Amino acid sequence: QVQLVESGGGSVLPGGSLRLSCAASGNIFDIKIMGWYRQVSGEQRDLVARIDIGGNTNYVDSVKGRFAIFRDNAKSTVFLQMNSLKPEDTATYYCVVETTFSGVYWGQGTQVTVSS
Protein backbone atom coordinates (compact mmCIF):
# COMPACT_ATOMS: atom_id res chain seq x y z
CA GLN A 1 0.00 0.00 0.00
CA VAL A 2 1.05 3.55 -0.77
CA GLN A 3 -0.48 6.65 0.77
CA LEU A 4 -0.34 10.02 -0.98
CA VAL A 5 -0.77 13.49 0.51
CA GLU A 6 -1.06 16.42 -1.85
CA SER A 7 -0.63 20.11 -1.16
CA GLY A 8 -0.11 23.39 -2.96
CA GLY A 9 -3.32 24.06 -4.84
CA GLY A 10 -5.14 27.37 -4.76
CA SER A 11 -6.28 30.36 -6.75
CA VAL A 12 -4.00 32.45 -8.90
CA LEU A 13 -4.23 35.16 -11.55
CA PRO A 14 -3.47 34.30 -15.17
CA GLY A 15 0.28 34.32 -15.68
CA GLY A 16 0.90 33.33 -12.09
CA SER A 17 2.63 30.29 -10.64
CA LEU A 18 1.87 27.47 -8.25
CA ARG A 19 3.80 24.47 -7.04
CA LEU A 20 2.02 21.24 -6.19
CA SER A 21 3.58 18.65 -3.92
CA CYS A 22 2.73 15.01 -3.35
CA ALA A 23 4.37 13.05 -0.56
CA ALA A 24 4.23 9.27 -0.68
CA SER A 25 4.48 6.95 2.29
CA GLY A 26 4.10 3.24 2.91
CA ASN A 27 5.55 0.83 0.38
CA ILE A 28 7.56 3.53 -1.40
CA PHE A 29 10.27 1.12 -2.55
CA ASP A 30 7.81 -0.31 -5.08
CA ILE A 31 7.17 3.05 -6.81
CA LYS A 32 8.41 3.29 -10.40
CA ILE A 33 6.50 6.25 -11.83
CA MET A 34 5.02 9.37 -10.22
CA GLY A 35 2.85 11.86 -11.99
CA TRP A 36 0.00 14.31 -12.11
CA TYR A 37 -3.38 14.16 -13.81
CA ARG A 38 -6.07 16.80 -13.91
CA GLN A 39 -9.81 16.71 -14.25
CA VAL A 40 -12.46 19.29 -14.99
CA SER A 41 -15.87 18.48 -13.57
CA GLY A 42 -17.81 16.27 -15.97
CA GLU A 43 -14.79 15.46 -18.09
CA GLN A 44 -12.24 12.66 -18.10
CA ARG A 45 -9.08 12.72 -16.05
CA ASP A 46 -6.09 13.50 -18.27
CA LEU A 47 -2.35 13.13 -17.84
CA VAL A 48 -0.43 16.35 -17.23
CA ALA A 49 3.09 15.10 -16.55
CA ARG A 50 4.91 12.02 -15.30
CA ILE A 51 8.43 11.12 -14.21
CA ASP A 52 10.00 7.72 -13.81
CA ILE A 53 12.57 6.45 -11.35
CA GLY A 54 15.35 7.43 -13.77
CA GLY A 55 14.15 11.00 -14.06
CA ASN A 56 12.67 10.66 -17.55
CA THR A 57 9.68 12.95 -18.02
CA ASN A 58 6.61 13.23 -20.23
CA TYR A 59 4.27 16.19 -20.58
CA VAL A 60 1.01 16.84 -22.32
CA ASP A 61 1.62 19.29 -25.17
CA SER A 62 -0.49 22.05 -23.63
CA VAL A 63 1.84 22.45 -20.63
CA LYS A 64 5.24 21.99 -22.28
CA GLY A 65 7.50 24.92 -21.52
CA ARG A 66 5.28 26.08 -18.66
CA PHE A 67 5.15 23.16 -16.22
CA ALA A 68 8.00 21.14 -14.76
CA ILE A 69 7.77 17.87 -12.89
CA PHE A 70 10.54 16.72 -10.59
CA ARG A 71 10.90 14.30 -7.73
CA ASP A 72 12.90 13.90 -4.59
CA ASN A 73 13.50 10.18 -4.43
CA ALA A 74 14.97 10.36 -0.96
CA LYS A 75 11.74 11.88 0.33
CA SER A 76 9.43 10.06 -2.10
CA THR A 77 7.91 13.36 -3.09
CA VAL A 78 6.93 14.59 -6.52
CA PHE A 79 6.44 18.24 -7.41
CA LEU A 80 4.70 20.02 -10.23
CA GLN A 81 5.94 23.56 -10.81
CA MET A 82 3.31 25.41 -12.83
CA ASN A 83 4.27 28.73 -14.42
CA SER A 84 2.47 31.05 -16.81
CA LEU A 85 -0.83 29.61 -15.70
CA LYS A 86 -3.84 30.02 -17.94
CA PRO A 87 -7.57 29.86 -17.18
CA GLU A 88 -7.72 26.58 -19.09
CA ASP A 89 -5.37 25.06 -16.50
CA THR A 90 -8.18 25.29 -13.97
CA ALA A 91 -8.95 21.80 -12.73
CA THR A 92 -8.60 19.39 -9.87
CA TYR A 93 -5.08 17.98 -9.94
CA TYR A 94 -4.41 14.42 -8.80
CA CYS A 95 -1.13 12.87 -7.87
CA VAL A 96 -0.65 9.30 -9.06
CA VAL A 97 1.99 6.67 -8.48
CA GLU A 98 2.51 3.46 -10.39
CA THR A 99 4.15 0.58 -8.59
CA THR A 100 5.85 -2.53 -9.83
CA PHE A 101 3.80 -5.06 -7.90
CA SER A 102 0.90 -3.41 -6.10
CA GLY A 103 -0.85 -1.32 -8.71
CA VAL A 104 -1.73 2.35 -9.07
CA TYR A 105 -2.54 4.80 -6.28
CA TRP A 106 -4.23 8.20 -6.44
CA GLY A 107 -4.11 11.24 -4.20
CA GLN A 108 -7.22 12.99 -2.95
CA GLY A 109 -6.95 15.84 -5.44
CA THR A 110 -6.15 19.52 -5.05
CA GLN A 111 -8.00 22.35 -6.75
CA VAL A 112 -6.19 24.81 -8.99
CA THR A 113 -8.15 27.85 -10.15
CA VAL A 114 -6.74 30.38 -12.60
CA SER A 115 -8.96 33.41 -12.92
CA SER A 116 -8.84 37.16 -13.06
C-alpha positions as CSV (number, residue, x, y, z in Angstrom):
1,Q,0.0,0.0,0.0
2,V,1.1,3.5,-0.8
3,Q,-0.5,6.7,0.8
4,L,-0.3,10.0,-1.0
5,V,-0.8,13.5,0.5
6,E,-1.1,16.4,-1.9
7,S,-0.6,20.1,-1.2
8,G,-0.1,23.4,-3.0
9,G,-3.3,24.1,-4.8
10,G,-5.1,27.4,-4.8
11,S,-6.3,30.4,-6.7
12,V,-4.0,32.5,-8.9
13,L,-4.2,35.2,-11.6
14,P,-3.5,34.3,-15.2
15,G,0.3,34.3,-15.7
16,G,0.9,33.3,-12.1
17,S,2.6,30.3,-10.6
18,L,1.9,27.5,-8.3
19,R,3.8,24.5,-7.0
20,L,2.0,21.2,-6.2
21,S,3.6,18.6,-3.9
22,C,2.7,15.0,-3.4
23,A,4.4,13.1,-0.6
24,A,4.2,9.3,-0.7
25,S,4.5,7.0,2.3
26,G,4.1,3.2,2.9
27,N,5.6,0.8,0.4
28,I,7.6,3.5,-1.4
29,F,10.3,1.1,-2.6
30,D,7.8,-0.3,-5.1
31,I,7.2,3.0,-6.8
32,K,8.4,3.3,-10.4
33,I,6.5,6.3,-11.8
34,M,5.0,9.4,-10.2
35,G,2.8,11.9,-12.0
36,W,0.0,14.3,-12.1
37,Y,-3.4,14.2,-13.8
38,R,-6.1,16.8,-13.9
39,Q,-9.8,16.7,-14.3
40,V,-12.5,19.3,-15.0
41,S,-15.9,18.5,-13.6
42,G,-17.8,16.3,-16.0
43,E,-14.8,15.5,-18.1
44,Q,-12.2,12.7,-18.1
45,R,-9.1,12.7,-16.1
46,D,-6.1,13.5,-18.3
47,L,-2.3,13.1,-17.8
48,V,-0.4,16.4,-17.2
49,A,3.1,15.1,-16.5
50,R,4.9,12.0,-15.3
51,I,8.4,11.1,-14.2
52,D,10.0,7.7,-13.8
53,I,12.6,6.5,-11.3
54,G,15.4,7.4,-13.8
55,G,14.1,11.0,-14.1
56,N,12.7,10.7,-17.5
57,T,9.7,12.9,-18.0
58,N,6.6,13.2,-20.2
59,Y,4.3,16.2,-20.6
60,V,1.0,16.8,-22.3
61,D,1.6,19.3,-25.2
62,S,-0.5,22.0,-23.6
63,V,1.8,22.5,-20.6
64,K,5.2,22.0,-22.3
65,G,7.5,24.9,-21.5
66,R,5.3,26.1,-18.7
67,F,5.2,23.2,-16.2
68,A,8.0,21.1,-14.8
69,I,7.8,17.9,-12.9
70,F,10.5,16.7,-10.6
71,R,10.9,14.3,-7.7
72,D,12.9,13.9,-4.6
73,N,13.5,10.2,-4.4
74,A,15.0,10.4,-1.0
75,K,11.7,11.9,0.3
76,S,9.4,10.1,-2.1
77,T,7.9,13.4,-3.1
78,V,6.9,14.6,-6.5
79,F,6.4,18.2,-7.4
80,L,4.7,20.0,-10.2
81,Q,5.9,23.6,-10.8
82,M,3.3,25.4,-12.8
83,N,4.3,28.7,-14.4
84,S,2.5,31.0,-16.8
85,L,-0.8,29.6,-15.7
86,K,-3.8,30.0,-17.9
87,P,-7.6,29.9,-17.2
88,E,-7.7,26.6,-19.1
89,D,-5.4,25.1,-16.5
90,T,-8.2,25.3,-14.0
91,A,-8.9,21.8,-12.7
92,T,-8.6,19.4,-9.9
93,Y,-5.1,18.0,-9.9
94,Y,-4.4,14.4,-8.8
95,C,-1.1,12.9,-7.9
96,V,-0.7,9.3,-9.1
97,V,2.0,6.7,-8.5
98,E,2.5,3.5,-10.4
99,T,4.1,0.6,-8.6
100,T,5.9,-2.5,-9.8
101,F,3.8,-5.1,-7.9
102,S,0.9,-3.4,-6.1
103,G,-0.9,-1.3,-8.7
104,V,-1.7,2.4,-9.1
105,Y,-2.5,4.8,-6.3
106,W,-4.2,8.2,-6.4
107,G,-4.1,11.2,-4.2
108,Q,-7.2,13.0,-3.0
109,G,-6.9,15.8,-5.4
110,T,-6.2,19.5,-5.1
111,Q,-8.0,22.4,-6.8
112,V,-6.2,24.8,-9.0
113,T,-8.1,27.8,-10.1
114,V,-6.7,30.4,-12.6
115,S,-9.0,33.4,-12.9
116,S,-8.8,37.2,-13.1
